Amino acid sequence: MKELAKNYSDRLDEIAEGIQASEELASYLEEEEEEFYQSMRDRFEPQIKDLYAEVSHDHPLQLFAFENILVEDRFEGLFLPRILGYAVLRGVINSNYKYLRPQNHFKKILMAVCNSSNYDLIRKRIGQTIQMGFALSSDIWITNLTNQIVNKKIRYFLQGQKLPRYRDVRDRAVGHKRYLNQFQNENYMTTEFPSSKSELKVLFPSLRSFIHYRVLKDLPHTSYISEIKSFLDNPEFVGTDEHLEMLALYSHFFDLEKEDQAHLAAVLNRCRKEQEGFVDQWLALILKIRNSKLVVDAEADKRVTMLLDFKVDDDLTRYYTLLEEIHGKGYTHEDAVEATKVFYGQYEGLSDINECLRKTISSYIGRFMYNIEVTDYSEYFELSKIFPAYMRIFSNQQFNQDLKEMCMAYVKKLLKRYTDKRGKDYQDIKKFVSTNFIDLGFLKEKEVVELFKTRRKRKKPA
């Protein structure tokens, strides 16, 4: 955990002083009416929220320290329901929808709520959050937490938030997704970097989730570059799966200054030369990343290409040389197609290196299909001329199936747009699909007829 920068702590102090000197707090303490507490929330929580957003954007590793200050009594429990929700969602969960490790920060904030003089008002806003946090936690953890609560009223409230329906993993999955959707536009992720091998296995899942989150949200990484460099330089980590994964994420998705780029290149090429089986492990990891939500596009490949020592004669040199040609000339260029054919034939069809290559071509086609407008269907007709070549080269059922699904999805969009069966657009589309989809093996003749068959509208009952 990083300490909170002085400029942030000073601004928090100003907010706390404002709260304590406010008329809203004075009125609330005198009258003890909820409306005065709500007025205090309306005035000061936006200030806390704006400062929180600034810290989370620019210095996310300081969020734990920020939240530890917010639990102090001088903030009167303001913003606690929000950071309690953040703590619930930061925990990494397994396939059974249970936390991989106990969430001590969630416990700390929840205990602060329970010990707050404003507990009765805060309680009204945290029921769903506690229910989700308890659903993802173990029974022993929940029991140990509730046993620490002296006040019987509060303890009974907490025990009541352990819902029987969340015993079923399917209900936990649905509940977690529903709760997560409430926070989809907020930036709250933070993490801790391990400093020893004993911490590596424990902390890395959270660190991985944090980096994925920052990459997917296109957030800046500047504030924790030094932590990543220290991670990669740690001799205890070198050779571990976690070190390799950090190396891959850092190489593919971070735009670096020259000095940091030179450091990364040195680490990558040293591991590449010294670690047995590095190339195979790297390619397997790239496949894993490609199957996640992260997008390994041309820019990501180019970042890696700029780091590699091409004097080393190995599969990485050959693979990224091919990618450079594909990205440079375009995957539809005849030279790129021929180079792909030659390269692909040198390896087994189901090898990781060939799978990476198929994923690269498939992602190019996918981005085109996702972005093309229905009015530009002639461009799709033109692109489809390259499909048979890649289908012959790869001779892979999954590639063909993915291609079929992309094409079918686009054709359905076209048919939804062009409904005049006598119109030129409709006839062009029908002619193309009737010939092309049969030749490619996407549809049989009967299926084509069914696709363009007129659906009779049901008559409304008299």
N, C-alpha and C positions, 0 to 999 in steps of 0.2 A: 504493500500500500504506500502510495506517495503522499507526502504531506501537502496540505492545501496551501497554494501560493498566498503570500501576504496580501496581495491586492484583492483576492477573493475573500479571505477571512476578514479583512477590514470592511468589505462591503456587507458581509453577513453581520458583522458587529453593528453596522449602521442600521440594518433592518431590525435587528433585535432591540436596539435602543428605541427605534421608532415604535415598535410594538409595545414596549413597556411604558412609553410616554404617551400613548395614544388615548384619545377620548373613548374610543370603542372598548378598549380593555378596562378602563376605569368604570365605564357604564356597566360592562358585563360583570365585573367584580362586585359592583354595588347592587345590581338588580338580579344577577344570575339568570338572565333571560337569554334564550338561544339566539334571538334575533341580533343581539349585540355581538355575540361571538361570530355569527355569520357576517356581520358588517366588518369585523376585524379580518376575517378570511378574505372577503372581497377586496379589501384594501391592500393586504400585505402578501397574500399568496401569489398574485401575479408577479410581484417583485422577486420573490424566491424562485418562481418558475423561470423567469428570464435569466437570472444568474445561473441557475442549474443548467439551463440549455447552453449557456456560454461555456461553462466548465466541461460539460459532456461532449461538446463539439471540439474544443481545442485541447483539453487536458483530461481525457476520460479516466486516467489512472488515479486522479485526485477525487473521484466521486465518493469513494468510501470515506475519506476524510471529511468531505463536504457533508455527507449524511450523518456522520458521527457528531458533527456540531449541531445539526438540526434537531437532534433528540434532546438537546438541553432545554431546561425548563423555561428559559427566557424567550423561547420561540412559541410557547403556549400550545404546542402540539400542531402548529400549522404545517401543512405539507406532509405530515407523517403518513396519512393514508396513501399518498402517492408513492413515497419511497418504499413503503411496505409492499406495494404491488410490484415495484421494480425489483425488490429483493426476491420475491417469489419467482419472477420470470427469468432472473439471471441464472438460477440453478440449472445445471446440465442434467437432463433426464435420460434414462435408458429406455429400451424398447417396451418395458413394462410400465412406463410412465411413473417412475419413481426416481427421486434424486440419486445421483451417483455417490454423493457424499453429503453429510449433514450441512444444512444452511445456517451457519452461525450468525451471519449478518441479518437474516430474516428474523432469527430469534432475538437479536439485540434490539431491533426496531420494535418488534412486537412487545417485548418487555418494557420498553420505553413508553409505549402506548398504555399498557396496563398500569404503569406507575404514574401516569400523567394525572395532574389535578383536573384535567378536562376530559378524562376517560369517557364519561357518559355521553359526551357530544361526539367524540371521535369514533366511538364504538358503532354509531349508526352508519358509518361510511366504510367499514372494513370487513363486514361479514363475509362477502363473497371472496375477498382476498384471503382471509384466514382459511376458509373452506378449501380453496385451491391449494394453498400452501400445505395444509394438513393432508390433503389427498395425495400429494406428491411425496410426503414424508413418511417415515416408518412409524409404526405404532409405539415403539419404545421411545423414539425421539419425542413424540407428542406427549406421552405420559410423563417423561422426565421434565418437559417444559411446564406442563400444567401443575405438576407437583410443587413447582417453585413459587406458585402464586398463593399468597397467604389469604387474600380476600376471597371468601367463598363465592360471592356473587360473580366476580370476574372469572374465577376458576370454572364455575358452572357454565358461564357463557362460552368460554373457550372449548370446553368439552362438548358443548352443543354444536360446535362448528365442524365436528368430525362426522361427516354425513355417510350413512350406510351405503348410499347408491354408488359412492366412489370406490367401493371395494372391487367393483368390476372394472377391469382395465379399459374396456370400451367406453365406459362412462367417463373415466379419467381422461381419455384421449379427447373425447368431445368437449368436456369441460375445459380442458387446457387450451384447446384451439379457440373456443369461444372467448375465454378470458384474454388470451394473447391478442385477439383481434381488437380489443379495446385500447391497446397500446401500440398499434402498428405504425402510428405516425410520430411516435416519441422516441427519443434517443436516450437510453438509460444504461447501456452496457458498459461494464468495466471489468477488470480482471487483476490478477496478481501474477507476476512472473516468478517462476521457480528459480532458486539460487543454488540448489543442491539436488543430487540425484534422488534423494528420499522424497523431495517435493515434486519431482518431475511428473510422475504418474498421477499424483493427486491433483495437481493444478493444471496440467496441460489440457484436459478436456474443456475447461472454462476458457483457457487462453485461446484454444482453437475457435470456440464459438464467438469469442470477442473479435478475432481477426476476420472471420467470415462475415460477421455483422457489419464491421466497419467497411469492408470491401463492397458488400452488397448495397450499403447505403451511400457509397461513394464519399466517405468521410475522410478527413485528413489523418495521416499517420505520423506526422512530424514529431509529435510530443513523446513517442515511445520508440523511436528509431534506436536510441542508445541502449534501451533495454533489450531489443532484438539482437543488436550486435553483441552485447554481453552474453546473451543466450547462446548464440552461434559460436562464440569464442570459448565457452565453458568446456574444458577438456572432459568433464564428467558426462556431458551430453553427447559428445561426438560419437557417431556410430549407432545411436539409438534411433528408433522409429520417429520419435518426437523431434529430434534434431533434423532429420531428413524432411519431415513435413513442414517444419518452420522454414527450412531452406527453400522448399518448393513454393510455399505461399509468398514468402518475401521476394523470391525471384520473379514470380509471375505477375504480382499485383501491386508492387510498390514502385512509384516513380522516385528515383533517388538522385541526390546530388553526386557529383563526380567522385568525391572522396568516399562516400558510402557505397557507391557502385563498385569502386575499385576493391574495397574491403570485401564485399559480397562475392565478387568474381574470384578473389583469392581463396575464400573459404570453399566455394563451390568446386573449383578446379582441383583444390587439394583433396577434398573428399572424393572427388571423381577418380583421382589417380591412386589414392591410398586405400580406399575402402573396397574390399572384395564384394563383387555383386552389386556395385552402386548403380550401374546403368539399368539393370533389370528392376531394382527397387524403385528407381526414379520413374521409370515408365509405368510401373504398376500404380504408383502414387498419382501420377498424372491422370490415369484412368479413374481413380477414386475421386479426384477433384472434379473431373469432367462430369461424373455422375452425381455430384452435389449441385447446389443451386448456383455455384460460382461459374462464371463464363470465361472459359479459356479461349479468347479470340486472337486475332492476328497481332494485336498490340501486346498481349500477354506472351505470345510466342517470341515476338521480337525482343522483349525485355530479356528473356533467357538467352536468345541468340547473341545479344551484345555482351553477355557475361562469359560465354564459353570460349575455351582455348581450342581453336579448330586445328591446331597442330597435332592434337591427340587423335589417333586413328581408332575410333570406336563407333558404336551404333548411335551414340548421341550426336556425334559430328555428322554422320550420314543423315540421320533423321532431321536435324535442324537445318541442314543444307537443303534438303528437299522442301521443308516448310518455307524456307526463304524464297525459293523459286515459286511455290504455290501462292504465297502471299504477294510476291512481287509482280508476277505476270497475271495472276488470277487463276482460279481453279478451272475455268472454262477454256483457258488457252491450251492449244494442242501440245505445246512443249511441256506444260505442267501435267497434262493427262499422260503423256508418254513417260515422263519421269516418274510419275506415280506408279505406272504399270511396271516399269523396270524395278523400282525399289520394292514394291509389294511382292514381286515374284521371288525375291531373295530370302524371304522369311516365311515361316509357317502361317497359314491363313488365320489361325486363332491366337497367334502370338500377341503379346501386349503391344509391341511396336506397330503391328499392322492394325490392331484395334484402335490405337491412338490416331493412326492415319485415317481410318474410316470415320472416327468421331470428328476429326477436323473437317473433312469434306462434308459430312452430314450437317455439321453446325453452320457451315457456309450456306448450304442450301436452305437450312431451317431459317436463318436470319432473312434470306431473300423472301421465302414464302410467308414469313410472319409480317414483313413490312410492305409487301406489294399490295397495291390497291386493286379493287375489282375492275376498275376502268382500264387497268394496264395489263389485261390478261394476255395480250399479244406478246409481252415480254416473258410471261410464263411459258407460252408456247415455244418461244425461242430457246429458253433455258432448258426445256425438257429434252432438247436434242442431245444434251450431254449425258442424260441419265443412262442410256444403254451402255455407254462406254464404261462408266464407273460401276455399273451393275455387273458387267463382264469381268472387270478387273478384280473386284472384291469377291464376287460369287458368294455373298453372305446373306443369309436369310433375314437376319435382324436389320441390316442396312436396307434391304429391299422393303421390309415391312415398315420401317420408319419413313422411307420415301413415299410409300403408298399412303400412309396416314396423312402426311403433309399435303400431298396432292389432292386427296379426297376432301380434306377440310377446305382447301381453297376452291375446289369445284363446287362444293355445296354453297359456299359464299356467292359464287357466280350465279348459280341457279336461283338463289334467293333474290338476287338483284335483277337478273334478266328473266322476266317471266313471260314475255311475249313470244310464243312459240313460232310465230311467223317472222319475227324480227331477225335481222342479220346477226346480231350478237349471239342470240340463243342458238341459231343454226351453226354458227362457227364453233361454238363451245361443244355442241352435240357432235359435230363431225370430228372434232379433235379427240374428244374422249372416246368415241366409238372406235376409232382406229388406234390411237396411242395407248390407251389403258389396256386394251386387249393385247397389243404387241408387247407391252412391258410386263404383262402377267398380273396387273393390278385387279382386273375384273374379267369375268367371263361374259360371253355375249348376252346370256339371260340377265345377268346382273346389270349390264349397260341398259338393256331395255327397261328393267325395273327402275333404274335411276331416273330415266326420262319419262317414265309412265305418268300419265295424267291421273291425279288423285281426284276421285269423285267426292264432292262435298256432300255430307250427310244432310238429308232434308230435315228441317225442323219439324217437330210434331205439330199437328194442327191444334 
